[in-house]
């Protein structure tokens, strides 16, 4: 393709012109893309510059309660019961979610308590102790469904785990460790330990607390626990709510030397349902 003198002149200025039968066409030259620093994208100095780090949150996000609609305990129970019309009083459970103002990293709230009015009495408890000892009789009288040592160990190894909680007497802890059941019971949260209070001398008291007791644990800054059944009266719910919130406050005081935690809000709902109402802290409207 032949170019005219005019075309050559424009080429000196950095433009690309070519001739066709209808005239001249001009294409602007491609310019290198540059950043605010004045360096092009392919420049080695750009790759060597340190990248800015994003700031990460150290605490969980808690919404302001200034404009949130809040309900008394009786009003919340009335609304929740309206959503659960037709259900048996023992089929659905009142859940209480306590949101905390707490850092993301650090120790969490975790404990077990026996509410004044038991919510779930179907917990199956296994006690590891000598089967023919007085401890076994005490455990059965307290509500345990399975008592023994070697019989329990063999059943667990065969995959027959027919209990929801496991307690071990302190004298049988060595046999429990020799049985090597941690790989089976550990992932299920059933392995007895001194930290959780499931390796103990007081078998009777521990079993009674488990049968009808409630376990709660902080997850993502929220502590959840079932505190009642649909058939509970407001007075029974009030006692359970006070016991649960009081237990959390005691746990927070225990952790105060290691981490700062405060209660932000308390939400009542029904297990496995979408109904959730923020409580004011009062009982009646």
N, C-alpha and C positions, 0 to 999 in steps of 0.2 A: 504494500500500500504506500503510495507516494504522498508526501506532505508538502505543502506550499511553504513559502518563506514566512507567511503569517503564522503558519502552524509552528514553525521552528522558533519564532519569536515567543510564542506563548509557552512553548516547552521550556524555554529558559526561565520563565516565571513560575514554573512548577505545575503548569496545566497540561492536560493531555487532550489534544485535538486531532481528529482524523476526518478525512474528506470522504463524502459520499455524493451520490448524484444530486441529492436534494440540498446540499450545503454542508456546513461544518457542525460538528457536535462536540460539546465540551464535557469532560468528566473531571470533577474536582479530585485532587490527589488525596490518598488515604493518609491521615495524620496519626501519629502514635498517641494512644490513650495515656494520659498522665493523671496521677493522683494529686491531692492537695500538696503533697510534699515536693512535687515537681519531678518525681521519678516515674518512669513507665512501668507497666505491669510486669514486663519480662526482666526488668532490671534486677540484678543479683542483690543489690542493696535493699530492695523492697522485701525480699524473702528473709533477709537477715534481721529486719527490724522486729523487736519484741511485740507480741500481740497483747492488746489490753485484756485483762481478766475481768469477767463479770462478777459483780458482787453477789454473793449467795446469802440467803436469809438465814439467820441464826435462830429464829423463833417461828412457830406456826402462825398462820394468818388467822386472826379472830375478828369477826365482823362486829361493828359497833351495835350495841343494844339500845341506843338512844331512841331510834324510831321503830324498833321491833315491837310487834304486838305480843304481850305476855299475858299468861293466864294463871289463875289460882289453881291449887291442886284439885279442888272439887269441880271447877269449870273444865279443866283438862280431862278429868275422868268422865264427865258428862259427854263431852264431844267425842272422846275416843270410843265410848260405849255405843254412841250413835252410829259410828262407822262399823262396829262389830256386831250389829244386830243379827240374831240367829245363831250365834256361836255359843257353845257350852261355856259356863263360867271358868272351867279349868283348862280350856283348850288354848286360849291366848294369854300371853303374859305382858304385863306392863314393863317396859324397858325404860331405864333411866340412863341418859348419856350426860356425863359431866365433862364439859370442855375446860381445859386448863390453859393458863398462860404460862408457857414453859419453853425453854430452849429445846432445839431439835435433838441435840446430842446430850447424853448424860443418863443418870439412873432414872428409872420409870417407877410409877406406882404399881404395886402388885401385892395382893393379899387375899385372904379368905376370911369371911365372917359369917356368923349365924344370925340371920335376921329374926326379929321378934316373931314374925309370922312366916313360916317356911313357904317358899314358892314352889319348889320342886322336891318332892319327897321320894322320887323314884331312883335316886342315885344308888348304884350298886358298889359296895365297898368290899375290897379284899384285904385281909390282914395276914401278914407273914409272921407267924409265930409258931411255936411247937403245938401240934394239933391236940394233944392230950393234956395240955397244961391249963391251969385256972385262967390264964390270959385268953385262951381260945373261948372259954365259956363267957367271959366278960365281953369279948368282941361280938359274939353272936347275940348276947343280950342287948348290946348297944345298937345292933342293926346291921352287922356285917353278914354277907351272904356266902363268903368263901374264906376259910381259915386253914392254914397249914404252911408247910415249907416245901418239901420235895414234891408233893403233889401239885402245888401251885407252879413250881419251877418247870416241871415236865409239861404241864398244860400250856404254859406260855410258849415254850419251845415248839410245841406242836401247832401253835397258832390259835389255840382256844383261849381267847382273852374275853372272858364273860364278866367283866367288871368295868366300872367307870372311874374308880379311885383306888389307889393302892397305898396301904400303910404297912410299915415294917417296925417290929419291936427292936429296940436297940441291941438286944442280945442276939438277934437273928441277922443283923446287918452284915456280919462277916460271911455267912452262908449265902446271902443275897449277892454279894460281890463275887464270890466264887462261882456262882451260877452263870455269871456273865449275861445278864438279861438287859443291860443298858442299850444294846443295839436294837432291841425289840421294843422295850417299853419307853425308852428315851424319846424317840420321834413322836410318840403318842401322848407325851406329857404324863405318863403313868409311873415313871421311875421314882421310887421313894428317895428323898434326900433330906439331910439335916437342915439345909437352908430353907426349905419349904415347910418344915415341921412335920413331914410325913415319916421320918425316922424318930421315934419318940418312946418314952417310957409310959406315958399316959395313953394307953390304947383306948380306954373307954371314952375319955373326953374328946379325943381326936375323931373317933368314929361318929360320935353324936354330932360334932360340928360339921362333919361331911354329909351326913344324912340330913338333908334339909338345909345345908349350908350353901353359900353362894361364893363363887370365886370371881374376882375381877382383876383386870390388867389394863394398864394404859397402853394405847396404841395410837400413834400419830396425834398425841396430845388429847385424846379422848378416852375416858374410862366408862365402860358400859357394864350394866348389870340388870338382871331381871329382879324387880322389887315387888311384884304383886301379880295376882290373877284378876280376871275381870269380875269375879264374884266378891272381891275384897271390898270392905267398907272404907269410907274416907279415913276413919280413925286408924284402921289397920295399915292402910297405905301410908299415912302420915308417920307412923312409928317406923315402918320399914325405910322410908325415904330419909328420915332423920338418922337412923342407924347407918345407912349406906354413906350418906354425905359426911357424917361424923367420923366414920372409918377412914374416908379419904383424907379428911383434915388431919387426922392423927398420923397417917402415912406421910403427908406433906411435911409435918413438923419433924418426923424422923429423918427425912431427907434434907432438912433445911441447912445442915452444915455442909452439904455437897452441891446442892442445886436450889435455885429459887423457883417455886411453883405457887400459883394462885388459881382459885376457881373463877372461871370467866362466866359461864352460864350453865344452867341445868335444863335439859330437854327431856320431856316425857313422850313416849311413843308406845306402839304395840309391836311386839316382835314380828319381823317379816312383813310389816306393813309400812306404807309411806306417810302415815299420819304422824306428825311430830309437832309438839307444842312447847314453847318456852315457858318455864314456870317463873312466877314472881318471887316465890319463897313463902307466900302466905297459903293458908289452907282453904279459906272460904273467900268468896268474892265480896 
